[in-house]
């Protein structure tokens, strides 16, 4: 697995838990399938920038808090 994907996934999970949201909450609000969102958090897939943008909006965080570059 790519270390950037894993790091993004960890940061997404941390932000989600801080907001007391479930993966289903975030996925639904971001217009994603829950299983696909779970794969993003685990670093198993490369999410498009558009999808990451939608997730970041749902989590109400800055992109710099999530993206390691």
N, CA, C and O atoms as CSV, one atom per row, in Angstrom:
chain,resi,resn,atom,element,x,y,z
A,1,UNK,N,N,0.837,-1.191,0.000
A,1,UNK,CA,C,0.000,0.000,0.000
A,1,UNK,C,C,0.877,1.248,0.000
A,1,UNK,O,O,2.001,1.249,0.502
A,2,UNK,N,N,0.338,2.281,-0.564
A,2,UNK,CA,C,1.024,3.562,-0.648
A,2,UNK,C,C,0.950,4.274,0.707
A,2,UNK,O,O,-0.128,4.375,1.293
A,3,UNK,N,N,2.073,4.760,1.201
A,3,UNK,CA,C,2.108,5.393,2.521
A,3,UNK,C,C,1.263,6.665,2.575
A,3,UNK,O,O,0.714,6.988,3.628
A,4,UNK,N,N,1.146,7.394,1.464
A,4,UNK,CA,C,0.302,8.601,1.440
A,4,UNK,C,C,-1.162,8.244,1.625
A,4,UNK,O,O,-1.881,8.924,2.358
A,5,UNK,N,N,-1.611,7.175,0.960
A,5,UNK,CA,C,-3.004,6.731,1.109
A,5,UNK,C,C,-3.285,6.340,2.556
A,5,UNK,O,O,-4.337,6.668,3.104
A,6,UNK,N,N,-2.344,5.642,3.162
A,6,UNK,CA,C,-2.518,5.206,4.549
A,6,UNK,C,C,-2.580,6.416,5.480
A,6,UNK,O,O,-3.419,6.471,6.379
A,7,UNK,N,N,-1.701,7.372,5.264
A,7,UNK,CA,C,-1.677,8.571,6.102
A,7,UNK,C,C,-2.966,9.375,5.948
A,7,UNK,O,O,-3.519,9.849,6.941
A,8,UNK,N,N,-3.445,9.534,4.730
A,8,UNK,CA,C,-4.708,10.243,4.499
A,8,UNK,C,C,-5.840,9.520,5.219
A,8,UNK,O,O,-6.671,10.151,5.871
A,9,UNK,N,N,-5.869,8.212,5.102
A,9,UNK,CA,C,-6.906,7.419,5.766
A,9,UNK,C,C,-6.895,7.598,7.277
A,9,UNK,O,O,-7.947,7.743,7.899
A,10,UNK,N,N,-5.707,7.588,7.863
A,10,UNK,CA,C,-5.585,7.783,9.322
A,10,UNK,C,C,-6.089,9.160,9.727
A,10,UNK,O,O,-6.778,9.307,10.737
A,11,UNK,N,N,-5.742,10.159,8.938
A,11,UNK,CA,C,-6.165,11.525,9.257
A,11,UNK,C,C,-7.674,11.681,9.101
A,11,UNK,O,O,-8.315,12.378,9.888
A,12,UNK,N,N,-8.242,11.031,8.082
A,12,UNK,CA,C,-9.698,11.079,7.906
A,12,UNK,C,C,-10.405,10.423,9.086
A,12,UNK,O,O,-11.388,10.950,9.606
A,13,UNK,N,N,-9.897,9.275,9.499
A,13,UNK,CA,C,-10.510,8.564,10.620
A,13,UNK,C,C,-10.438,9.402,11.895
A,13,UNK,O,O,-11.414,9.494,12.640
A,14,UNK,N,N,-9.292,10.002,12.138
A,14,UNK,CA,C,-9.124,10.833,13.332
A,14,UNK,C,C,-10.112,12.000,13.323
A,14,UNK,O,O,-10.730,12.301,14.344
A,15,UNK,N,N,-10.260,12.658,12.165
A,15,UNK,CA,C,-11.192,13.788,12.046
A,15,UNK,C,C,-12.634,13.316,12.211
A,15,UNK,O,O,-13.444,14.001,12.836
A,16,UNK,N,N,-12.951,12.168,11.662
A,16,UNK,CA,C,-14.309,11.612,11.769
A,16,UNK,C,C,-14.648,11.295,13.218
A,16,UNK,O,O,-15.729,11.637,13.696
A,17,UNK,N,N,-13.733,10.647,13.911
A,17,UNK,CA,C,-13.982,10.288,15.305
A,17,UNK,C,C,-14.082,11.531,16.193
A,17,UNK,O,O,-14.862,11.559,17.145
A,18,UNK,N,N,-13.294,12.549,15.878
A,18,UNK,CA,C,-13.349,13.801,16.631
A,18,UNK,C,C,-14.727,14.443,16.521
A,18,UNK,O,O,-15.199,15.087,17.458
A,19,UNK,N,N,-15.363,14.263,15.374
A,19,UNK,CA,C,-16.706,14.810,15.138
A,19,UNK,C,C,-17.802,13.848,15.590
A,19,UNK,O,O,-18.991,14.145,15.472
A,20,UNK,N,N,-17.387,12.686,16.111
A,20,UNK,CA,C,-18.335,11.670,16.588
A,20,UNK,C,C,-19.282,11.215,15.474
A,20,UNK,O,O,-20.489,11.089,15.679
A,21,UNK,N,N,-18.708,10.972,14.291
A,21,UNK,CA,C,-19.474,10.497,13.140
A,21,UNK,C,C,-19.104,9.056,12.826
A,21,UNK,O,O,-17.990,8.613,13.106
A,22,UNK,N,N,-20.050,8.330,12.241
A,22,UNK,CA,C,-19.758,6.985,11.766
A,22,UNK,C,C,-19.276,7.058,10.324
A,22,UNK,O,O,-19.432,8.080,9.657
A,23,UNK,N,N,-18.696,5.975,9.857
A,23,UNK,CA,C,-18.294,5.924,8.448
A,23,UNK,C,C,-19.514,6.109,7.562
A,23,UNK,O,O,-19.431,6.767,6.525
A,24,UNK,N,N,-20.646,5.537,7.958
A,24,UNK,CA,C,-21.876,5.670,7.177
A,24,UNK,C,C,-22.334,7.120,7.124
A,24,UNK,O,O,-22.768,7.588,6.071
A,25,UNK,N,N,-22.246,7.846,8.249
A,25,UNK,CA,C,-22.615,9.270,8.266
A,25,UNK,C,C,-21.808,10.047,7.228
A,25,UNK,O,O,-22.362,10.782,6.411
A,26,UNK,N,N,-20.500,9.871,7.277
A,26,UNK,CA,C,-19.609,10.616,6.380
A,26,UNK,C,C,-19.852,10.214,4.928
A,26,UNK,O,O,-19.975,11.068,4.049
A,27,UNK,N,N,-19.918,8.929,4.690
A,27,UNK,CA,C,-20.112,8.433,3.327
A,27,UNK,C,C,-21.408,8.972,2.725
A,27,UNK,O,O,-21.416,9.459,1.594
A,28,UNK,N,N,-22.491,8.885,3.472
A,28,UNK,CA,C,-23.787,9.345,2.973
A,28,UNK,C,C,-23.761,10.831,2.652
A,28,UNK,O,O,-24.217,11.246,1.586
A,29,UNK,N,N,-23.232,11.632,3.564
A,29,UNK,CA,C,-23.181,13.078,3.358
A,29,UNK,C,C,-22.246,13.467,2.215
A,29,UNK,O,O,-22.445,14.495,1.568
A,30,UNK,N,N,-21.221,12.638,1.968
A,30,UNK,CA,C,-20.262,12.928,0.891
A,30,UNK,C,C,-20.688,12.298,-0.433
A,30,UNK,O,O,-20.014,12.472,-1.448
A,31,UNK,N,N,-21.798,11.571,-0.426
A,31,UNK,CA,C,-22.297,10.952,-1.657
A,31,UNK,C,C,-21.521,9.713,-2.054
A,31,UNK,O,O,-21.386,9.414,-3.241
A,32,UNK,N,N,-21.006,8.983,-1.061
A,32,UNK,CA,C,-20.202,7.791,-1.333
A,32,UNK,C,C,-20.851,6.548,-0.747
A,32,UNK,O,O,-21.680,6.630,0.160
A,33,UNK,N,N,-20.467,5.411,-1.271
A,33,UNK,CA,C,-20.839,4.129,-0.700
A,33,UNK,C,C,-20.045,3.953,0.588
A,33,UNK,O,O,-18.861,4.283,0.640
A,34,UNK,N,N,-20.690,3.437,1.620
A,34,UNK,CA,C,-20.025,3.266,2.919
A,34,UNK,C,C,-18.804,2.355,2.815
A,34,UNK,O,O,-17.768,2.638,3.417
A,35,UNK,N,N,-18.914,1.278,2.067
A,35,UNK,CA,C,-17.774,0.366,1.919
A,35,UNK,C,C,-16.603,1.052,1.223
A,35,UNK,O,O,-15.448,0.828,1.583
A,36,UNK,N,N,-16.895,1.878,0.237
A,36,UNK,CA,C,-15.837,2.599,-0.464
A,36,UNK,C,C,-15.158,3.583,0.492
A,36,UNK,O,O,-13.933,3.701,0.503
A,37,UNK,N,N,-15.962,4.286,1.293
A,37,UNK,CA,C,-15.371,5.214,2.256
A,37,UNK,C,C,-14.475,4.468,3.241
A,37,UNK,O,O,-13.394,4.947,3.583
A,38,UNK,N,N,-14.918,3.302,3.696
A,38,UNK,CA,C,-14.115,2.497,4.623
A,38,UNK,C,C,-12.780,2.120,3.978
A,38,UNK,O,O,-11.747,2.110,4.647
A,39,UNK,N,N,-12.801,1.815,2.701
A,39,UNK,CA,C,-11.556,1.491,1.975
A,39,UNK,C,C,-10.627,2.702,1.912
A,39,UNK,O,O,-9.407,2.549,1.979
A,40,UNK,N,N,-11.189,3.894,1.786
A,40,UNK,CA,C,-10.378,5.113,1.785
A,40,UNK,C,C,-9.693,5.267,3.140
A,40,UNK,O,O,-8.497,5.547,3.212
A,41,UNK,N,N,-10.459,5.081,4.211
A,41,UNK,CA,C,-9.872,5.206,5.560
A,41,UNK,C,C,-8.774,4.178,5.799
A,41,UNK,O,O,-7.801,4.458,6.499
A,42,UNK,N,N,-8.923,3.000,5.226
A,42,UNK,CA,C,-7.904,1.959,5.405
A,42,UNK,C,C,-6.737,2.120,4.436
A,42,UNK,O,O,-5.770,1.362,4.513
A,43,UNK,N,N,-6.805,3.078,3.537
A,43,UNK,CA,C,-5.731,3.313,2.585
A,43,UNK,C,C,-5.672,2.294,1.469
A,43,UNK,O,O,-4.616,2.080,0.874
A,44,UNK,N,N,-6.799,1.663,1.180
A,44,UNK,CA,C,-6.833,0.601,0.163
A,44,UNK,C,C,-7.109,1.117,-1.247
A,44,UNK,O,O,-6.839,0.419,-2.225
A,45,UNK,N,N,-7.645,2.337,-1.360
A,45,UNK,CA,C,-7.969,2.882,-2.675
A,45,UNK,C,C,-7.454,4.310,-2.798
A,45,UNK,O,O,-7.259,5.002,-1.799
A,46,UNK,N,N,-7.240,4.734,-4.023
A,46,UNK,CA,C,-6.892,6.120,-4.313
A,46,UNK,C,C,-8.183,6.872,-4.594
A,46,UNK,O,O,-8.794,6.694,-5.648
A,47,UNK,N,N,-8.591,7.696,-3.672
A,47,UNK,CA,C,-9.794,8.499,-3.881
A,47,UNK,C,C,-9.442,9.697,-4.765
A,47,UNK,O,O,-8.348,10.254,-4.672
A,48,UNK,N,N,-10.374,10.073,-5.608
A,48,UNK,CA,C,-10.152,11.247,-6.453
A,48,UNK,C,C,-10.141,12.500,-5.584
A,48,UNK,O,O,-10.651,12.490,-4.464
A,49,UNK,N,N,-9.569,13.559,-6.097
A,49,UNK,CA,C,-9.551,14.824,-5.363
A,49,UNK,C,C,-10.965,15.322,-5.107
A,49,UNK,O,O,-11.239,15.915,-4.064
A,50,UNK,N,N,-11.859,15.082,-6.054
A,50,UNK,CA,C,-13.255,15.493,-5.883
A,50,UNK,C,C,-13.890,14.772,-4.686
A,50,UNK,O,O,-14.587,15.391,-3.882
A,51,UNK,N,N,-13.648,13.484,-4.576
A,51,UNK,CA,C,-14.204,12.715,-3.458
A,51,UNK,C,C,-13.579,13.160,-2.140
A,51,UNK,O,O,-14.282,13.317,-1.142
A,52,UNK,N,N,-12.267,13.363,-2.131
A,52,UNK,CA,C,-11.610,13.840,-0.920
A,52,UNK,C,C,-12.137,15.217,-0.520
A,52,UNK,O,O,-12.333,15.493,0.663
A,53,UNK,N,N,-12.363,16.066,-1.497
A,53,UNK,CA,C,-12.909,17.396,-1.236
A,53,UNK,C,C,-14.272,17.287,-0.557
A,53,UNK,O,O,-14.543,17.990,0.417
A,54,UNK,N,N,-15.135,16.399,-1.076
A,54,UNK,CA,C,-16.460,16.210,-0.492
A,54,UNK,C,C,-16.363,15.703,0.952
A,54,UNK,O,O,-17.096,16.162,1.828
A,55,UNK,N,N,-15.464,14.767,1.186
A,55,UNK,CA,C,-15.276,14.217,2.539
A,55,UNK,C,C,-14.782,15.306,3.483
A,55,UNK,O,O,-15.278,15.431,4.602
A,56,UNK,N,N,-13.813,16.090,3.040
A,56,UNK,CA,C,-13.244,17.161,3.855
A,56,UNK,C,C,-14.318,18.189,4.218
A,56,UNK,O,O,-14.334,18.705,5.335
A,57,UNK,N,N,-15.214,18.486,3.275
A,57,UNK,CA,C,-16.316,19.413,3.564
A,57,UNK,C,C,-17.234,18.831,4.638
A,57,UNK,O,O,-17.654,19.547,5.547
A,58,UNK,N,N,-17.546,17.548,4.538
A,58,UNK,CA,C,-18.411,16.898,5.527
A,58,UNK,C,C,-17.758,16.940,6.912
A,58,UNK,O,O,-18.424,17.203,7.913
A,59,UNK,N,N,-16.456,16.679,6.955
A,59,UNK,CA,C,-15.736,16.653,8.236
A,59,UNK,C,C,-15.433,18.048,8.786
A,59,UNK,O,O,-15.042,18.197,9.944
A,60,UNK,N,N,-15.618,19.067,7.942
A,60,UNK,CA,C,-15.371,20.459,8.329
A,60,UNK,C,C,-13.954,20.662,8.855
A,60,UNK,O,O,-13.737,21.216,9.932
A,61,UNK,N,N,-12.998,20.193,8.056
A,61,UNK,CA,C,-11.584,20.389,8.360
A,61,UNK,C,C,-10.910,21.048,7.169
A,61,UNK,O,O,-11.485,21.119,6.083
A,62,UNK,N,N,-9.706,21.525,7.371
A,62,UNK,CA,C,-8.930,22.094,6.266
A,62,UNK,C,C,-8.270,20.956,5.500
A,62,UNK,O,O,-7.907,19.936,6.086
A,63,UNK,N,N,-8.117,21.129,4.203
A,63,UNK,CA,C,-7.464,20.100,3.410
A,63,UNK,C,C,-6.045,19.845,3.901
A,63,UNK,O,O,-5.552,18.722,3.795
A,64,UNK,N,N,-5.382,20.865,4.435
A,64,UNK,CA,C,-4.031,20.689,4.947
A,64,UNK,C,C,-3.991,19.796,6.186
A,64,UNK,O,O,-2.944,19.245,6.525
A,65,UNK,N,N,-5.135,19.655,6.861
A,65,UNK,CA,C,-5.212,18.731,8.002
A,65,UNK,C,C,-5.254,17.272,7.552
A,65,UNK,O,O,-4.922,16.373,8.324
A,66,UNK,N,N,-5.657,17.042,6.317
A,66,UNK,CA,C,-5.842,15.678,5.807
A,66,UNK,C,C,-4.752,15.284,4.825
A,66,UNK,O,O,-4.207,14.183,4.913
A,67,UNK,N,N,-4.432,16.158,3.904
A,67,UNK,CA,C,-3.477,15.829,2.847
A,67,UNK,C,C,-2.046,16.035,3.338
A,67,UNK,O,O,-1.707,17.114,3.824
A,68,UNK,N,N,-1.204,15.006,3.215
A,68,UNK,CA,C,0.160,15.096,3.738
A,68,UNK,C,C,1.159,15.788,2.812
A,68,UNK,O,O,2.367,15.678,3.023
A,69,UNK,N,N,0.684,16.488,1.810
A,69,UNK,CA,C,1.601,17.166,0.870
A,69,UNK,C,C,1.117,18.548,0.550
A,69,UNK,O,O,1.758,19.263,-0.221
